[in-house]
Amino acid sequence: MSTRVLFVSGFHRSGTTLVTAAATESTGGATLTVGQLARHIPTLERFLRAAGARQKVPDRGVDRLPVTESTPEEYGWLLHHVTGDYGFGERAARDGILESLVAEIAAEPGTGIVILKNPWDTGRERELLRQFPDARILLVRRGFASMEESMARAWERYVTSSGYLRALMGDRTAAAQLLGVLMDPAKRAAMVARSRWRVRRSALRLAFTVASLPPDRVAYLSYDELRADPGSGAAWAAHVLDPAAFAASLAAHTFPEYNREGGGDRVVRLLDALLERAWRRARRRQVRAGLLAPPAGRPRS
């Protein structure tokens, strides 16, 4: 396959949308959009058509970002529509679903690189790299307290803005059941708690498995670093893309408001420490291998 593939990996609400938009713009590449996804999900196509008829731009529900045909979206919705699983599993690998998607996106004139994101595949980086031998990954982490707070707000926001979510799901019965849970404060709180612990378990596994990923094919990014100093944060991806162009795109796409890292409970603080250590060690290996320059003021060790 001549088209390069760049995956953006990271948990929901960890900054993957920002990183995907900036990576796509700075590389001149293409990513999966809502318009392309609508070709595969009839309910989404009808949702877009209805919004156009009303001349009203809907938002994503999960946040206030507007939904248009050019809005980047997660390929997990396509996987779920075809396989019933939001993550990259055996059937998706066997049937070449992502390969077909890459070919579809790359068919646009001038597309040399395709950027794909799917938070459900965080922790499946090795499988993706095995399926795409020339692919690279931008692996993003964010302070856990801020991420969990953002997740909780997103679920609450769906109560008043669920149209886009229902269109993506493509199953009226499942969407109605989910909306019923979201409308009940107690049930929603229980669902948020279960989701939080699933992500925490996944993060714990990730902290101990990133060391096995090939250092030349993965960039270890921090959303909080990218927000605080785009130039310094983007430098950790210099072996994957142009860091200056990436930093400029990040600065152009960020929201002015931003909930910074919080304290969280003891589990959150432990996970933050473990992930920070895993990222620091992975970056140190990349510097020692000559893949990255050492941070300013620090010699290569």
C-alpha positions as CSV (number, residue, x, y, z in Angstrom):
1,M,0.0,0.0,0.0
2,S,1.6,3.3,-1.1
3,T,-0.6,5.5,1.1
4,R,0.9,6.2,4.5
5,V,-1.3,5.7,7.5
6,L,-1.1,7.7,10.7
7,F,-3.2,6.5,13.6
8,V,-4.1,8.8,16.5
9,S,-4.6,6.8,19.7
10,G,-5.8,8.0,23.1
11,F,-8.8,7.6,25.4
12,H,-12.0,9.5,24.8
13,R,-11.8,13.2,25.8
14,S,-8.0,13.0,25.8
15,G,-7.5,15.4,22.9
16,T,-7.6,13.0,20.0
17,T,-9.9,15.3,18.0
18,L,-7.6,18.2,18.3
19,V,-4.5,16.1,17.4
20,T,-6.3,14.5,14.5
21,A,-7.3,17.9,13.0
22,A,-3.8,19.3,13.5
23,A,-2.1,16.3,12.1
24,T,-4.3,16.2,9.1
25,E,-3.8,19.9,8.3
26,S,-0.1,20.0,9.0
27,T,0.6,16.9,6.8
28,G,-1.7,17.9,4.0
29,G,-3.4,14.5,4.5
30,A,-6.9,13.4,4.7
31,T,-9.0,11.8,7.5
32,L,-12.3,10.0,7.8
33,T,-15.1,12.6,7.8
34,V,-18.7,12.6,8.8
35,G,-19.6,12.9,5.1
36,Q,-17.6,9.8,4.2
37,L,-19.0,7.9,7.2
38,A,-22.5,8.7,6.1
39,R,-22.0,6.7,2.9
40,H,-21.9,3.6,5.1
41,I,-24.4,4.5,7.8
42,P,-27.9,5.4,6.4
43,T,-29.2,7.0,9.6
44,L,-26.2,9.4,9.6
45,E,-26.9,10.3,5.9
46,R,-30.5,11.1,6.8
47,F,-29.4,13.1,9.8
48,L,-27.1,15.3,7.6
49,R,-29.8,15.7,5.0
50,A,-32.3,16.8,7.5
51,A,-29.9,19.3,9.1
52,G,-29.2,20.7,5.7
53,A,-32.9,21.1,5.0
54,R,-33.4,23.0,8.3
55,Q,-30.3,25.1,7.5
56,K,-29.1,24.4,11.0
57,V,-25.7,23.1,11.9
58,P,-26.0,20.5,14.8
59,D,-23.2,19.9,17.3
60,R,-21.6,16.6,18.3
61,G,-23.6,16.3,21.5
62,V,-20.5,15.2,23.3
63,D,-19.3,18.9,23.0
64,R,-20.1,22.0,21.1
65,L,-18.1,21.3,18.0
66,P,-20.3,21.7,14.9
67,V,-21.1,18.7,12.7
68,T,-20.7,19.1,9.0
69,E,-19.8,16.7,6.2
70,S,-16.1,17.7,6.7
71,T,-16.0,17.1,10.5
72,P,-13.4,14.4,11.4
73,E,-14.9,11.3,13.0
74,E,-13.8,8.0,14.6
75,Y,-13.6,4.9,12.5
76,G,-15.0,2.9,15.4
77,W,-18.5,3.9,14.3
78,L,-17.9,2.2,10.9
79,L,-16.4,-0.9,12.6
80,H,-19.5,-1.1,14.9
81,H,-21.9,-0.7,11.9
82,V,-20.1,-3.6,10.1
83,T,-18.9,-5.9,12.9
84,G,-20.9,-4.9,16.0
85,D,-17.6,-4.0,17.7
86,Y,-16.3,-0.5,18.1
87,G,-12.7,-1.7,18.3
88,F,-10.3,-3.3,15.8
89,G,-10.9,-7.0,16.2
90,E,-10.4,-10.3,14.4
91,R,-13.2,-9.7,11.9
92,A,-12.1,-6.2,11.0
93,A,-8.6,-7.6,10.4
94,R,-9.7,-10.6,8.5
95,D,-12.1,-8.6,6.2
96,G,-9.7,-5.7,5.6
97,I,-12.2,-3.1,6.7
98,L,-9.6,-0.5,7.6
99,E,-7.7,-1.2,4.4
100,S,-10.8,-0.6,2.4
101,L,-11.5,2.6,4.4
102,V,-7.9,3.9,3.8
103,A,-8.3,3.2,0.0
104,E,-11.6,5.1,0.0
105,I,-10.1,8.1,1.8
106,A,-6.9,8.0,-0.3
107,A,-9.0,8.1,-3.5
108,E,-9.3,11.8,-3.0
109,P,-6.9,13.6,-5.4
110,G,-3.5,14.5,-3.8
111,T,-3.9,12.3,-0.7
112,G,-0.6,10.9,0.3
113,I,-1.3,10.2,4.0
114,V,-4.4,9.1,5.8
115,I,-5.0,10.0,9.5
116,L,-7.3,7.8,11.4
117,K,-8.5,8.0,15.0
118,N,-10.5,5.7,17.3
119,P,-10.3,6.0,21.1
120,W,-11.8,2.5,21.4
121,D,-8.5,1.1,20.0
122,T,-6.3,2.7,22.7
123,G,-4.3,-0.3,23.9
124,R,-4.5,-2.1,20.5
125,E,-1.6,-0.2,19.0
126,R,0.5,-3.3,18.4
127,E,-2.4,-4.9,16.4
128,L,-2.8,-1.8,14.2
129,L,1.0,-1.6,13.5
130,R,1.0,-5.3,12.6
131,Q,-1.9,-4.8,10.2
132,F,-0.3,-1.8,8.7
133,P,3.5,-2.4,8.5
134,D,4.3,1.2,7.4
135,A,1.9,3.0,9.7
136,R,2.8,5.3,12.5
137,I,0.9,6.2,15.7
138,L,0.5,9.5,17.7
139,L,-0.3,8.2,21.2
140,V,-1.9,10.9,23.3
141,R,-2.4,11.0,27.1
142,R,-4.1,13.6,29.2
143,G,-4.3,14.3,33.0
144,F,-6.8,11.8,34.2
145,A,-8.9,14.0,36.5
146,S,-9.5,16.5,33.6
147,M,-10.3,13.6,31.2
148,E,-12.8,12.0,33.6
149,E,-14.4,15.3,34.3
150,S,-14.8,15.9,30.5
151,M,-16.2,12.4,30.1
152,A,-18.9,13.0,32.7
153,R,-19.8,16.4,31.2
154,A,-20.1,14.8,27.8
155,W,-22.5,12.1,29.0
156,E,-24.6,14.8,30.7
157,R,-24.6,16.9,27.6
158,Y,-26.1,14.1,25.6
159,V,-29.3,14.5,27.6
160,T,-30.1,17.7,25.7
161,S,-28.2,17.0,22.5
162,S,-28.4,13.3,21.4
163,G,-29.4,13.5,17.7
164,Y,-26.0,13.1,16.3
165,L,-25.2,10.2,18.7
166,R,-28.4,8.4,17.7
167,A,-27.6,8.9,14.0
168,L,-24.1,7.4,14.5
169,M,-25.4,4.4,16.4
170,G,-27.7,3.5,13.5
171,D,-29.9,1.3,15.7
172,R,-33.1,2.9,17.0
173,T,-33.7,0.4,19.8
174,A,-30.1,0.6,21.1
175,A,-30.2,4.4,20.9
176,A,-33.5,4.6,22.7
177,Q,-32.2,2.3,25.5
178,L,-29.1,4.4,25.9
179,L,-31.1,7.7,25.9
180,G,-33.3,6.1,28.6
181,V,-30.2,5.6,30.8
182,L,-28.9,9.1,30.1
183,M,-32.2,10.7,31.1
184,D,-32.2,9.0,34.5
185,P,-29.6,10.7,36.8
186,A,-29.0,7.7,38.9
187,K,-28.6,5.3,35.9
188,R,-26.4,7.8,34.2
189,A,-24.2,8.2,37.2
190,A,-23.8,4.4,37.4
191,M,-23.0,4.2,33.7
192,V,-20.4,6.9,34.1
193,A,-18.8,5.1,37.0
194,R,-18.6,1.8,35.1
195,S,-17.1,3.6,32.1
196,R,-14.6,5.4,34.4
197,W,-13.4,2.1,35.8
198,R,-13.1,0.5,32.4
199,V,-10.9,3.3,31.2
200,R,-8.8,3.2,34.4
201,R,-8.2,-0.6,33.9
202,S,-7.2,0.1,30.3
203,A,-4.9,2.9,31.3
204,L,-3.2,0.7,33.9
205,R,-2.5,-1.9,31.1
206,L,-1.3,0.8,28.8
207,A,1.2,2.1,31.3
208,F,2.9,-1.3,31.3
209,T,2.6,-2.2,27.6
210,V,3.8,0.9,25.8
211,A,7.4,-0.2,26.4
212,S,6.9,-3.0,23.9
213,L,5.9,-0.7,21.1
214,P,8.5,0.1,18.4
215,P,10.1,3.5,19.2
216,D,10.5,4.5,15.6
217,R,6.8,4.1,14.9
218,V,5.1,5.7,17.9
219,A,5.1,9.3,19.1
220,Y,4.3,9.8,22.8
221,L,2.3,13.1,23.2
222,S,0.6,14.8,26.1
223,Y,-2.5,16.9,25.5
224,D,-1.6,19.1,28.5
225,E,1.9,19.7,27.1
226,L,0.5,20.5,23.7
227,R,-1.9,23.1,25.2
228,A,0.7,24.7,27.4
229,D,3.4,24.9,24.8
230,P,2.6,23.5,21.3
231,G,6.1,23.8,20.1
232,S,7.7,21.8,22.9
233,G,4.9,19.3,23.0
234,A,5.0,18.7,19.2
235,A,8.7,18.2,19.3
236,W,8.1,14.7,20.6
237,A,6.6,13.7,17.3
238,A,9.4,15.0,15.1
239,H,10.3,11.5,13.9
240,V,6.7,11.1,12.6
241,L,5.8,14.5,11.2
242,D,7.0,18.1,10.8
243,P,6.8,19.4,14.4
244,A,6.7,23.1,13.5
245,A,3.8,22.7,11.1
246,F,2.1,20.4,13.6
247,A,2.5,23.0,16.4
248,A,1.1,25.8,14.3
249,S,-1.9,23.7,13.4
250,L,-2.4,22.8,17.1
251,A,-2.4,26.5,18.1
252,A,-4.9,27.3,15.4
253,H,-7.4,24.6,16.4
254,T,-7.4,24.9,20.2
255,F,-10.4,26.3,22.2
256,P,-9.6,29.4,24.3
257,E,-11.2,27.7,27.3
258,Y,-9.5,24.7,28.8
259,N,-10.0,22.8,32.1
260,R,-6.5,22.1,33.3
261,E,-5.1,19.1,35.1
262,G,-6.8,18.5,38.4
263,G,-5.9,16.4,41.4
264,G,-8.4,13.5,41.4
265,D,-8.5,10.6,43.8
266,R,-5.5,8.4,44.8
267,V,-6.2,6.0,41.8
268,V,-6.2,8.9,39.4
269,R,-2.9,10.2,40.8
270,L,-1.3,6.8,40.6
271,L,-2.4,6.3,37.0
272,D,-1.1,9.8,36.1
273,A,2.2,8.9,37.7
274,L,2.5,5.5,35.9
275,L,1.6,7.0,32.5
276,E,3.9,9.9,33.0
277,R,6.7,7.5,33.8
278,A,5.9,5.3,30.9
279,W,5.9,8.3,28.5
280,R,9.2,9.6,30.0
281,R,10.9,6.3,29.6
282,A,9.7,5.8,26.0
283,R,10.8,9.3,25.1
284,R,14.2,8.7,26.7
285,R,14.6,5.5,24.6
286,Q,13.8,7.5,21.4
287,V,16.4,10.2,22.3
288,R,19.0,7.6,23.0
289,A,18.3,5.9,19.7
290,G,18.8,9.2,17.9
291,L,15.1,9.4,16.8
292,L,14.5,12.6,18.7
293,A,16.6,15.5,19.8
294,P,17.0,15.8,23.6
295,P,14.9,18.5,25.3
296,A,16.4,21.9,25.3
297,G,19.2,22.2,27.9
298,R,19.6,18.5,28.4
299,P,22.4,16.4,26.8
300,R,21.7,13.2,24.9
301,S,22.4,10.3,27.4
